[in-house]
Amino acid sequence: SQSEREEFETEFKQKYEREKVLLTEENKKLSNELDKLTTMFERLSMNNRQLEEEMRDLADKKESVAHWEAQITEIIQWVSDEKDARGYLQALASKMTEELEALRNSSLGARTTDMPWKMRRFAKLDMSARLELQSALDAEIRAKQAIQDELNKVKASCISTECKLQESEKKNMELLTDIERLKKETEELRSEKGVKHQDSQNSFLAFLNAPTSALDQFERSPSCIPANKGRRVIDHPPRSVHTPTMRTTYIGSGLSAPKPKAHQFVVKSFNTPTKCNQCTSLMVGLIRQGCTCEVCGFSCHVTCADKAPAVCPIPPEQTKGPLGIDPQKGIGTAYEGHVRVPKPAGVKKGWQRALAVICDFKLFLYDIAEGKASQPSVIVSQVIDMRDEEFSVSSVLASDVIHANRKDIPCIFRVTASQLFASSNKCSILILADSENEKSKWVGVLNELHRILKKTKLKDRSVYVPKEAYDSTLPLIKTTQSAAIIDHERIALGNEEGLFVVHVTKDEIFRVGDNKKVHQIELIPNEQLIAVISGRNRHVRLFPMAALDGRETEFYKLAETKGCQSIVSGHVSHGAFTCLCVAMKRQVLCYELNQSKTHHKKVKEIQVQGNVQWMSIFSDRLCVGCQSGYLKYPLHGEGSPYSLLHPDDHTLSFISQQPTDAICAVEISNKEYLLCFSSVGVYTDCQGRRSRQQELMWPATPSSCCYNAPYLSVYSENAIDIFDVNSMEWIQTIPLKKVRPLNTEGSLNLLGLETVRLIYFKNKMAEGDELVVPETSDNSRKQMVRNINNKRRYSFRVPEEERMQQRREMLRDPEMRNKLISNPTNFNHIAHMGPGDGIQILKDLPMNLRPQESRTVFSGSVSIPSITKSRTEPGRSMSASSGLAARSSAQNGSALRREFSGGSYGAKHQPMASPSDGSLSSGGLDQGSDAPTRDYEREDSDSPRHSTASNSSNLSSPPSPVSPHKTKSLSLESSDHVSWDS
């Protein structure tokens, strides 16, 4: 029996070896086939790219040929017009000649010898003109024919290229189908032979292979080496790491295996952060985060339940797979551990415990309450997305954390991400690790994952770019309750002092209505109305759109809306009329908006079962959100309401069992709705039954919710999370704390930190900007100043005293002064100085003219460069620079003060060509400088050495020596008036 057993074992081993060799050879063959197909696909892709480039070149040639055709058509039209004009003129000339000859014959008698000569002359002229026109026309026809031939060739080549491109695309599709078929065959073969393909083998962190990396101190599991080809897996030392292959069952291998049983999954609410046993990602959410098998305890996402191993029960030691992130899909957990983060009051108050998890290329932080036995909460405290362009991880210096203990500084690192676009404000989190070794692990993992993320180039799914909408120094922003975007340059702000319209590009502000507090703004553009909730008693008031321009208009108060909570407007009866709904605790008043004097008419009063928490108009019905439910009421005609949560659907019964607030509802289509509650978001059909098994999970407790199709913005204490309602993906997290939406779309928000800011969320997917965002600064000295003529109009600008102080500070800095005053570059206004024909060296400027003449001469000389073309004449630049250097510092100072004193010329036009221009223009205009005037009166005003520039059209011609200065000053004074008036 011993020998038989040995023979049996030997035969079994040989049989196993033979099967192993066969499988290995088959695997190699399939791998070779895949490599061949891959190379063939790459070659075809390269050919496809070349064909696309040829297509683009042909399209460019086609555009140029079309341009040429248009030009040829225009030239032919010109030739035909010229030919008609010549014919008309020729006929007119011949007729006039005949009439002249008739008059001459009638007066002097006809001479027979003149007529034939004249006729022959006219015939010759006609023939020569015809021949010229014929030759020009033939040349143009030949050129057009050549262009037409070339165009035909280009079209033929374009058609052939398109055919080739279509053929290559067909081949690509065939190859892709072949690759998919081969992959399926490979999977079938492997499943038949008992080998299960492990997608997670490519999902481990390859950066841990480097032996010289600072991450070598991570532990390696021996059992991972055979399955993962020596790759190391990040995990904590106490936790045992097992390979994915240990969780698979081998069927048909000859061994007796237990029959697989199906898992009995039930949806479960976890009290602590839990990872999915299938994909290793966190199960984010407040309740019902995932499902658990009641038999074996296998926990996973609801979407991962279909991918879970079919064997139940799974041994407890095999339920936890190795940690790692799939770089292609961006799914999985790479590292986790307990750290410390600063308390809300700052590092000075100490540190508090937190659980940090690197999952799905994001850093999650969960707060842990004080106490040894306390567990982390399921509410995510902070999330930093590693896809952020400004993401970085670094150690800190002692100067960065001045309130931290000296021994803790080597264990602290900083994670940074962007907050506002084009701003120095960044989201920065300080994290204290247990040891310096642990800190180096965290920094290494985050940096290496960020490098892998950049290398794989995962698609950036972010939608919104937060920008500061207006200057935060505007006092109206601090008490803003609501806002609305009127157009791309104007926004309406409702605050404690009333309703204001801010023109963001012109810095102009208009106050609308009285000074009563505004709680909500609702724009109704179809009816040219704006509805607001204002006043201490919260009445609804209707303003015409004309009031937004600062005009005095009447407003209409809805007296019976006292104490209203919210308002909403929408179209009813397929746009037949606009309805305004006003919520007041347990009832909703419905008004039809029209063009009557009062602009409204009450049409319905709806009694609601509970307090109205949210409402909107969906296709002729009013959707009202109450606690743990949503109801739809008909607005047109009579009818009973129906619930969007069907009472017979037991999968939705948990909402009524655990009272939760209704925060938002979204009409995805006519047959599907998304109902958002404070704990979860569910999808239902038009009858109120569940339409999707998956639910939307909030990372943190939501405070409010906004919808701008197809993106849902969920606001919490520390961030705004963006979801795509169609794909149910969490696509973006904006790390802004204490943000409150000001309108229903969520495009305008209020950031309630130390400096209250008005934030605009720019939608990258939308065409164009909904709002033009000006440049803002925290150091702005602008103030809100009321207009003297119009009490409703304000301007937001820097006061005159502040502006002068800023200019003085700028002029004290020599570098700033050099930037403000450019070097002389254009001397075309200096045509000739002094007597003689050659270019003379300018020795000095005239110092003996009377003040009136000097003003006109200098201002006239300045006006010339603005209308003349810039020409470089080296001789004149030398003469001009030598003469313009001899100016007094007092005159330059007065010139600079006048240049920056708020004049329209310096503000609206380009800067002057040189500092001499500024001194010339202000030397005569500045009446405060008496020293130059006294110098002018000391010498004779007729000295030829001090001749000024001529104002004639020929800039190089010398002035007339006999012309007196008085006539010259008059001519220059006239040019002075023209230039400054323009």
SULMO-V656316 format. One record per residue. N is the residue number from 1. RES is the residue in one small letter. SS is DSSP state (H for helix, E for strand, - for the rest). BURIAL is b if it has 16 or more other C-alpha atoms within 10 Angstrom, else e. Layout:
{{N & RES & SS & BURIAL} {N & RES & SS & BURIAL}}
This chain:
{{1 & s & - & e} {2 & q & H & e} {3 & s & H & e} {4 & e & H & e} {5 & r & H & e} {6 & e & H & e} {7 & e & H & e} {8 & f & H & e} {9 & e & H & e} {10 & t & H & e} {11 & e & H & e} {12 & f & H & e} {13 & k & H & e} {14 & q & H & e} {15 & k & H & e} {16 & y & H & e} {17 & e & H & e} {18 & r & H & e} {19 & e & H & e} {20 & k & H & e} {21 & v & H & e} {22 & l & H & e} {23 & l & H & b} {24 & t & H & e} {25 & e & H & e} {26 & e & H & e} {27 & n & H & e} {28 & k & H & e} {29 & k & H & e} {30 & l & H & b} {31 & s & H & e} {32 & n & H & e} {33 & e & H & e} {34 & l & H & e} {35 & d & H & e} {36 & k & H & e} {37 & l & H & b} {38 & t & H & e} {39 & t & H & e} {40 & m & H & e} {41 & f & H & b} {42 & e & H & e} {43 & r & H & e} {44 & l & H & b} {45 & s & H & e} {46 & m & H & e} {47 & n & H & e} {48 & n & H & b} {49 & r & H & e} {50 & q & H & e} {51 & l & H & b} {52 & e & H & e} {53 & e & H & e} {54 & e & H & b} {55 & m & H & b} {56 & r & H & e} {57 & d & H & e} {58 & l & H & b} {59 & a & H & e} {60 & d & H & e} {61 & k & H & b} {62 & k & H & b} {63 & e & H & e} {64 & s & H & e} {65 & v & H & b} {66 & a & H & e} {67 & h & H & e} {68 & w & H & b} {69 & e & H & b} {70 & a & H & e} {71 & q & H & e} {72 & i & H & b} {73 & t & H & e} {74 & e & H & e} {75 & i & H & e} {76 & i & H & b} {77 & q & H & e} {78 & w & H & e} {79 & v & H & b} {80 & s & H & e} {81 & d & H & e} {82 & e & H & e} {83 & k & H & e} {84 & d & H & e} {85 & a & H & e} {86 & r & H & e} {87 & g & H & e} {88 & y & H & e} {89 & l & H & e} {90 & q & H & e} {91 & a & H & e} {92 & l & H & e} {93 & a & H & e} {94 & s & H & e} {95 & k & H & e} {96 & m & H & e} {97 & t & H & e} {98 & e & H & e} {99 & e & H & e} {100 & l & H & e} {101 & e & H & b} {102 & a & H & e} {103 & l & H & e} {104 & r & H & e} {105 & n & H & e} {106 & s & H & e} {107 & s & H & e} {108 & l & H & e} {109 & g & - & e} {110 & a & - & e} {111 & r & - & e} {112 & t & H & e} {113 & t & H & e} {114 & d & H & e} {115 & m & H & e} {116 & p & H & e} {117 & w & H & e} {118 & k & H & e} {119 & m & H & e} {120 & r & H & e} {121 & r & H & e} {122 & f & H & e} {123 & a & H & e} {124 & k & H & e} {125 & l & H & e} {126 & d & H & e} {127 & m & H & e} {128 & s & H & e} {129 & a & H & e} {130 & r & H & e} {131 & l & H & e} {132 & e & H & e} {133 & l & H & b} {134 & q & H & e} {135 & s & H & e} {136 & a & H & e} {137 & l & H & e} {138 & d & H & e} {139 & a & H & e} {140 & e & H & b} {141 & i & H & e} {142 & r & H & e} {143 & a & H & e} {144 & k & H & b} {145 & q & H & e} {146 & a & H & e} {147 & i & H & b} {148 & q & H & e} {149 & d & H & e} {150 & e & H & e} {151 & l & H & b} {152 & n & H & e} {153 & k & H & e} {154 & v & H & b} {155 & k & H & b} {156 & a & H & e} {157 & s & H & e} {158 & c & H & b} {159 & i & H & e} {160 & s & H & e} {161 & t & H & b} {162 & e & H & b} {163 & c & H & e} {164 & k & H & e} {165 & l & H & b} {166 & q & H & e} {167 & e & H & e} {168 & s & H & b} {169 & e & H & e} {170 & k & H & e} {171 & k & H & e} {172 & n & H & b} {173 & m & H & e} {174 & e & H & e} {175 & l & H & b} {176 & l & H & e} {177 & t & H & e} {178 & d & H & e} {179 & i & H & b} {180 & e & H & e} {181 & r & H & e} {182 & l & H & b} {183 & k & H & e} {184 & k & H & e} {185 & e & H & e} {186 & t & H & b} {187 & e & H & e} {188 & e & H & e} {189 & l & H & b} {190 & r & H & b} {191 & s & H & e} {192 & e & H & e} {193 & k & H & b} {194 & g & - & e} {195 & v & - & b} {196 & k & - & b} {197 & h & - & e} {198 & q & - & e} {199 & d & H & e} {200 & s & H & b} {201 & q & H & b} {202 & n & H & e} {203 & s & H & b} {204 & f & - & b} {205 & l & - & b} {206 & a & H & b} {207 & f & H & b} {208 & l & H & b} {209 & n & H & e} {210 & a & - & e} {211 & p & - & e} {212 & t & - & e} {213 & s & - & e} {214 & a & - & e} {215 & l & - & b} {216 & d & - & e} {217 & q & - & e} {218 & f & - & b} {219 & e & - & e} {220 & r & - & b} {221 & s & - & b} {222 & p & H & e} {223 & s & H & e} {224 & c & H & b} {225 & i & H & e} {226 & p & H & e} {227 & a & H & b} {228 & n & H & b} {229 & k & - & e} {230 & g & - & e} {231 & r & - & b} {232 & r & - & b} {233 & v & - & b} {234 & i & - & b} {235 & d & - & b} {236 & h & - & e} {237 & p & - & e} {238 & p & - & e} {239 & r & - & e} {240 & s & - & e} {241 & v & - & b} {242 & h & E & b} {243 & t & - & b} {244 & p & H & b} {245 & t & H & b} {246 & m & H & e} {247 & r & H & b} {248 & t & - & b} {249 & t & - & b} {250 & y & - & b} {251 & i & - & b} {252 & g & - & e} {253 & s & - & e} {254 & g & - & e} {255 & l & - & e} {256 & s & - & e} {257 & a & - & e} {258 & p & - & e} {259 & k & - & e} {260 & p & - & e} {261 & k & - & e} {262 & a & - & e} {263 & h & - & b} {264 & q & - & e} {265 & f & E & b} {266 & v & E & e} {267 & v & E & b} {268 & k & E & e} {269 & s & - & e} {270 & f & - & b} {271 & n & - & e} {272 & t & - & e} {273 & p & - & b} {274 & t & - & b} {275 & k & E & b} {276 & c & - & b} {277 & n & - & b} {278 & q & - & b} {279 & c & - & b} {280 & t & - & b} {281 & s & - & b} {282 & l & E & b} {283 & m & - & b} {284 & v & - & b} {285 & g & - & b} {286 & l & - & b} {287 & i & - & b} {288 & r & - & b} {289 & q & - & b} {290 & g & E & b} {291 & c & E & b} {292 & t & E & b} {293 & c & E & b} {294 & e & - & e} {295 & v & - & e} {296 & c & - & b} {297 & g & - & b} {298 & f & - & b} {299 & s & E & b} {300 & c & E & b} {301 & h & - & b} {302 & v & - & b} {303 & t & - & e} {304 & c & - & e} {305 & a & H & b} {306 & d & H & e} {307 & k & H & e} {308 & a & - & b} {309 & p & - & b} {310 & a & - & b} {311 & v & - & b} {312 & c & - & b} {313 & p & - & b} {314 & i & - & b} {315 & p & - & e} {316 & p & H & e} {317 & e & H & e} {318 & q & H & b} {319 & t & - & b} {320 & k & - & b} {321 & g & E & b} {322 & p & - & b} {323 & l & - & b} {324 & g & - & b} {325 & i & - & b} {326 & d & E & b} {327 & p & - & b} {328 & q & - & e} {329 & k & - & e} {330 & g & - & b} {331 & i & E & b} {332 & g & - & b} {333 & t & E & b} {334 & a & E & b} {335 & y & E & b} {336 & e & E & b} {337 & g & E & e} {338 & h & E & b} {339 & v & E & b} {340 & r & E & b} {341 & v & E & b} {342 & p & E & b} {343 & k & E & e} {344 & p & - & e} {345 & a & - & e} {346 & g & E & e} {347 & v & E & b} {348 & k & E & e} {349 & k & E & e} {350 & g & E & e} {351 & w & E & b} {352 & q & E & b} {353 & r & E & b} {354 & a & E & b} {355 & l & E & b} {356 & a & E & b} {357 & v & E & b} {358 & i & E & b} {359 & c & E & b} {360 & d & - & b} {361 & f & - & b} {362 & k & E & b} {363 & l & E & b} {364 & f & E & b} {365 & l & E & b} {366 & y & E & b} {367 & d & E & b} {368 & i & E & b} {369 & a & - & e} {370 & e & - & e} {371 & g & - & e} {372 & k & - & e} {373 & a & - & e} {374 & s & - & e} {375 & q & - & b} {376 & p & E & b} {377 & s & E & b} {378 & v & E & b} {379 & i & E & b} {380 & v & E & b} {381 & s & E & b} {382 & q & E & b} {383 & v & E & b} {384 & i & E & b} {385 & d & E & b} {386 & m & - & b} {387 & r & - & b} {388 & d & - & b} {389 & e & - & e} {390 & e & - & e} {391 & f & - & b} {392 & s & E & b} {393 & v & E & b} {394 & s & E & b} {395 & s & E & b} {396 & v & - & e} {397 & l & - & e} {398 & a & - & e} {399 & s & - & e} {400 & d & - & e} {401 & v & - & b} {402 & i & - & e} {403 & h & - & e} {404 & a & - & b} {405 & n & - & e} {406 & r & H & e} {407 & k & H & e} {408 & d & H & e} {409 & i & H & b} {410 & p & H & b} {411 & c & H & b} {412 & i & E & b} {413 & f & E & b} {414 & r & E & b} {415 & v & E & b} {416 & t & E & b} {417 & a & E & b} {418 & s & E & b} {419 & q & - & b} {420 & l & - & b} {421 & f & - & e} {422 & a & - & e} {423 & s & - & e} {424 & s & - & e} {425 & n & - & e} {426 & k & E & b} {427 & c & E & b} {428 & s & E & b} {429 & i & E & e} {430 & l & E & b} {431 & i & E & b} {432 & l & E & b} {433 & a & - & b} {434 & d & - & e} {435 & s & - & e} {436 & e & H & b} {437 & n & H & e} {438 & e & H & b} {439 & k & H & b} {440 & s & H & b} {441 & k & H & b} {442 & w & H & b} {443 & v & H & b} {444 & g & H & b} {445 & v & H & b} {446 & l & H & b} {447 & n & H & b} {448 & e & H & b} {449 & l & H & b} {450 & h & H & b} {451 & r & H & e} {452 & i & H & b} {453 & l & H & b} {454 & k & H & e} {455 & k & H & e} {456 & t & H & e} {457 & k & - & e} {458 & l & - & e} {459 & k & - & e} {460 & d & - & e} {461 & r & - & e} {462 & s & - & b} {463 & v & - & b} {464 & y & E & b} {465 & v & E & e} {466 & p & E & b} {467 & k & E & b} {468 & e & E & b} {469 & a & - & b} {470 & y & - & b} {471 & d & - & b} {472 & s & - & b} {473 & t & - & b} {474 & l & - & b} {475 & p & H & e} {476 & l & H & b} {477 & i & H & b} {478 & k & H & b} {479 & t & - & e} {480 & t & E & b} {481 & q & E & b} {482 & s & E & b} {483 & a & E & b} {484 & a & E & b} {485 & i & E & b} {486 & i & E & b} {487 & d & E & e} {488 & h & - & e} {489 & e & - & b} {490 & r & E & b} {491 & i & E & b} {492 & a & E & b} {493 & l & E & b} {494 & g & E & b} {495 & n & E & b} {496 & e & - & b} {497 & e & - & b} {498 & g & E & b} {499 & l & E & b} {500 & f & E & b} {501 & v & E & b} {502 & v & E & b} {503 & h & E & b} {504 & v & - & b} {505 & t & - & e} {506 & k & - & e} {507 & d & - & b} {508 & e & E & b} {509 & i & E & b} {510 & f & E & b} {511 & r & E & b} {512 & v & E & b} {513 & g & - & b} {514 & d & - & e} {515 & n & - & e} {516 & k & - & b} {517 & k & - & b} {518 & v & E & b} {519 & h & E & b} {520 & q & E & b} {521 & i & E & b} {522 & e & E & b} {523 & l & E & b} {524 & i & E & b} {525 & p & H & e} {526 & n & H & e} {527 & e & H & e} {528 & q & - & e} {529 & l & E & b} {530 & i & E & b} {531 & a & E & b} {532 & v & E & b} {533 & i & E & b} {534 & s & E & b} {535 & g & - & b} {536 & r & - & e} {537 & n & - & e} {538 & r & - & b} {539 & h & E & b} {540 & v & E & b} {541 & r & E & b} {542 & l & E & b} {543 & f & E & b} {544 & p & E & b} {545 & m & H & b} {546 & a & H & e} {547 & a & H & b} {548 & l & H & b} {549 & d & H & e} {550 & g & - & b} {551 & r & - & b} {552 & e & - & e} {553 & t & - & e} {554 & e & - & e} {555 & f & E & b} {556 & y & E & e} {557 & k & E & b} {558 & l & E & e} {559 & a & H & e} {560 & e & H & e} {561 & t & H & b} {562 & k & - & b} {563 & g & - & b} {564 & c & - & b} {565 & q & - & b} {566 & s & E & b} {567 & i & E & b} {568 & v & E & b} {569 & s & E & b} {570 & g & E & b} {571 & h & E & b} {572 & v & E & b} {573 & s & - & e} {574 & h & - & e} {575 & g & - & e} {576 & a & - & e} {577 & f & E & e} {578 & t & E & b} {579 & c & E & b} {580 & l & E & b} {581 & c & E & b} {582 & v & E & b} {583 & a & E & b} {584 & m & E & b} {585 & k & - & b} {586 & r & - & e} {587 & q & E & b} {588 & v & E & b} {589 & l & E & b} {590 & c & E & b} {591 & y & E & b} {592 & e & E & b} {593 & l & E & b} {594 & n & - & e} {595 & q & - & e} {596 & s & - & e} {597 & k & - & e} {598 & t & - & e} {599 & h & - & b} {600 & h & E & b} {601 & k & E & e} {602 & k & E & e} {603 & v & E & e} {604 & k & E & b} {605 & e & E & e} {606 & i & E & b} {607 & q & E & e} {608 & v & - & b} {609 & q & - & e} {610 & g & - & e} {611 & n & - & b} {612 & v & - & b} {613 & q & - & b} {614 & w & E & b} {615 & m & E & b} {616 & s & E & b} {617 & i & E & b} {618 & f & E & b} {619 & s & - & b} {620 & d & - & b} {621 & r & E & b} {622 & l & E & b} {623 & c & E & b} {624 & v & E & b} {625 & g & E & b} {626 & c & E & b} {627 & q & - & b} {628 & s & - & b} {629 & g & E & b} {630 & y & E & b} {631 & l & E & b} {632 & k & E & b} {633 & y & E & b} {634 & p & E & b} {635 & l & - & b} {636 & h & - & e} {637 & g & - & e} {638 & e & - & e} {639 & g & - & e} {640 & s & - & e} {641 & p & - & e} {642 & y & E & b} {643 & s & E & b} {644 & l & - & b} {645 & l & - & b} {646 & h & - & b} {647 & p & - & e} {648 & d & - & e} {649 & d & - & e} {650 & h & H & e} {651 & t & H & e} {652 & l & H & b} {653 & s & H & e} {654 & f & H & e} {655 & i & H & b} {656 & s & H & e} {657 & q & H & e} {658 & q & - & e} {659 & p & - & e} {660 & t & - & b} {661 & d & - & b} {662 & a & E & b} {663 & i & E & b} {664 & c & E & b} {665 & a & E & b} {666 & v & E & b} {667 & e & E & b} {668 & i & E & e} {669 & s & E & e} {670 & n & - & e} {671 & k & - & e} {672 & e & E & b} {673 & y & E & b} {674 & l & E & b} {675 & l & E & b} {676 & c & E & b} {677 & f & E & b} {678 & s & - & b} {679 & s & - & b} {680 & v & - & b} {681 & g & E & b} {682 & v & E & b} {683 & y & E & b} {684 & t & E & b} {685 & d & E & b} {686 & c & - & b} {687 & q & - & e} {688 & g & - & b} {689 & r & - & b} {690 & r & E & b} {691 & s & - & b} {692 & r & - & e} {693 & q & - & e} {694 & q & - & e} {695 & e & - & b} {696 & l & E & b} {697 & m & - & b} {698 & w & - & b} {699 & p & - & b} {700 & a & - & b} {701 & t & - & b} {702 & p & - & b} {703 & s & - & e} {704 & s & E & b} {705 & c & E & b} {706 & c & E & b} {707 & y & E & b} {708 & n & E & e} {709 & a & - & e} {710 & p & - & e} {711 & y & E & b} {712 & l & E & b} {713 & s & E & b} {714 & v & E & b} {715 & y & E & b} {716 & s & - & b} {717 & e & - & b} {718 & n & - & b} {719 & a & - & b} {720 & i & E & b} {721 & d & E & b} {722 & i & E & b} {723 & f & E & b} {724 & d & E & b} {725 & v & - & b} {726 & n & - & e} {727 & s & - & e} {728 & m & - & e} {729 & e & E & e} {730 & w & E & b} {731 & i & E & e} {732 & q & E & b} {733 & t & E & b} {734 & i & E & b} {735 & p & - & b} {736 & l & - & b} {737 & k & - & b} {738 & k & - & b} {739 & v & E & b} {740 & r & E & b} {741 & p & E & b} {742 & l & - & b} {743 & n & - & b} {744 & t & - & b} {745 & e & - & b} {746 & g & - & b} {747 & s & - & b} {748 & l & E & b} {749 & n & E & b} {750 & l & E & b} {751 & l & E & b} {752 & g & E & e} {753 & l & - & e} {754 & e & - & e} {755 & t & - & e} {756 & v & E & b} {757 & r & E & b} {758 & l & E & b} {759 & i & E & b} {760 & y & E & b} {761 & f & E & b} {762 & k & E & b} {763 & n & E & b} {764 & k & - & e} {765 & m & - & e} {766 & a & - & e} {767 & e & - & e} {768 & g & - & e} {769 & d & - & e} {770 & e & - & b} {771 & l & - & b} {772 & v & - & b} {773 & v & - & b} {774 & p & - & b} {775 & e & - & e} {776 & t & - & b} {777 & s & - & e} {778 & d & - & e} {779 & n & - & e} {780 & s & - & e} {781 & r & - & e} {782 & k & E & b} {783 & q & E & e} {784 & m & E & b} {785 & v & E & e} {786 & r & E & e} {787 & n & - & e} {788 & i & - & e} {789 & n & - & e} {790 & n & - & e} {791 & k & - & e} {792 & r & - & b} {793 & r & E & b} {794 & y & E & b} {795 & s & E & b} {796 & f & E & b} {797 & r & E & b} {798 & v & E & b} {799 & p & - & e} {800 & e & H & e} {801 & e & H & e} {802 & e & H & e} {803 & r & H & b} {804 & m & H & b} {805 & q & H & e} {806 & q & H & e} {807 & r & H & b} {808 & r & H & e} {809 & e & H & e} {810 & m & H & e} {811 & l & H & b} {812 & r & H & e} {813 & d & - & e} {814 & p & H & e} {815 & e & H & e} {816 & m & H & e} {817 & r & H & e} {818 & n & H & e} {819 & k & H & e} {820 & l & H & e} {821 & i & - & b} {822 & s & - & e} {823 & n & - & e} {824 & p & - & b} {825 & t & - & e} {826 & n & - & b} {827 & f & - & b} {828 & n & - & b} {829 & h & - & b} {830 & i & - & b} {831 & a & - & b} {832 & h & - & b} {833 & m & - & b} {834 & g & - & b} {835 & p & - & b} {836 & g & - & e} {837 & d & - & e} {838 & g & - & e} {839 & i & - & b} {840 & q & - & e} {841 & i & - & b} {842 & l & - & b} {843 & k & - & b} {844 & d & - & b} {845 & l & - & b} {846 & p & - & b} {847 & m & - & b} {848 & n & - & b} {849 & l & - & b} {850 & r & - & b} {851 & p & H & b} {852 & q & H & e} {853 & e & H & b} {854 & s & H & b} {855 & r & H & b} {856 & t & H & b} {857 & v & H & b} {858 & f & H & b} {859 & s & H & b} {860 & g & H & b} {861 & s & H & b} {862 & v & H & b} {863 & s & H & b} {864 & i & H & b} {865 & p & H & b} {866 & s & - & e} {867 & i & - & e} {868 & t & - & e} {869 & k & - & e} {870 & s & - & e} {871 & r & - & e} {872 & t & - & e} {873 & e & - & e} {874 & p & H & e} {875 & g & H & e} {876 & r & H & b} {877 & s & H & b} {878 & m & H & e} {879 & s & H & b} {880 & a & H & b} {881 & s & H & b} {882 & s & H & e} {883 & g & H & e} {884 & l & H & b} {885 & a & - & e} {886 & a & - & e} {887 & r & - & b} {888 & s & - & e} {889 & s & H & e} {890 & a & H & e} {891 & q & H & b} {892 & n & H & b} {893 & g & H & e} {894 & s & H & b} {895 & a & H & b} {896 & l & H & b} {897 & r & H & b} {898 & r & H & b} {899 & e & H & b} {900 & f & - & b} {901 & s & - & e} {902 & g & - & e} {903 & g & - & e} {904 & s & H & e} {905 & y & H & e} {906 & g & H & e} {907 & a & H & e} {908 & k & H & e} {909 & h & - & e} {910 & q & - & e} {911 & p & - & b} {912 & m & - & b} {913 & a & - & b} {914 & s & - & b} {915 & p & H & b} {916 & s & H & b} {917 & d & H & b} {918 & g & H & b} {919 & s & H & b} {920 & l & H & b} {921 & s & H & b} {922 & s & H & b} {923 & g & H & b} {924 & g & - & b} {925 & l & - & b} {926 & d & - & e} {927 & q & - & e} {928 & g & - & e} {929 & s & - & e} {930 & d & - & e} {931 & a & H & e} {932 & p & H & b} {933 & t & H & b} {934 & r & H & e} {935 & d & H & e} {936 & y & H & b} {937 & e & - & e} {938 & r & - & e} {939 & e & - & e} {940 & d & - & e} {941 & s & - & b} {942 & d & - & e} {943 & s & - & e} {944 & p & H & e} {945 & r & H & e} {946 & h & H & b} {947 & s & - & b} {948 & t & - & b} {949 & a & - & b} {950 & s & - & b} {951 & n & - & b} {952 & s & - & e} {953 & s & - & e} {954 & n & - & e} {955 & l & - & b} {956 & s & - & b} {957 & s & - & e} {958 & p & - & b} {959 & p & - & b} {960 & s & - & e} {961 & p & - & e} {962 & v & - & e} {963 & s & - & e} {964 & p & - & e} {965 & h & H & b} {966 & k & H & e} {967 & t & H & e} {968 & k & H & b} {969 & s & H & b} {970 & l & H & e} {971 & s & H & b} {972 & l & H & b} {973 & e & H & b} {974 & s & H & e} {975 & s & H & b} {976 & d & H & b} {977 & h & H & e} {978 & v & H & e} {979 & s & H & b} {980 & w & H & e} {981 & d & H & e} {982 & s & - & e}}
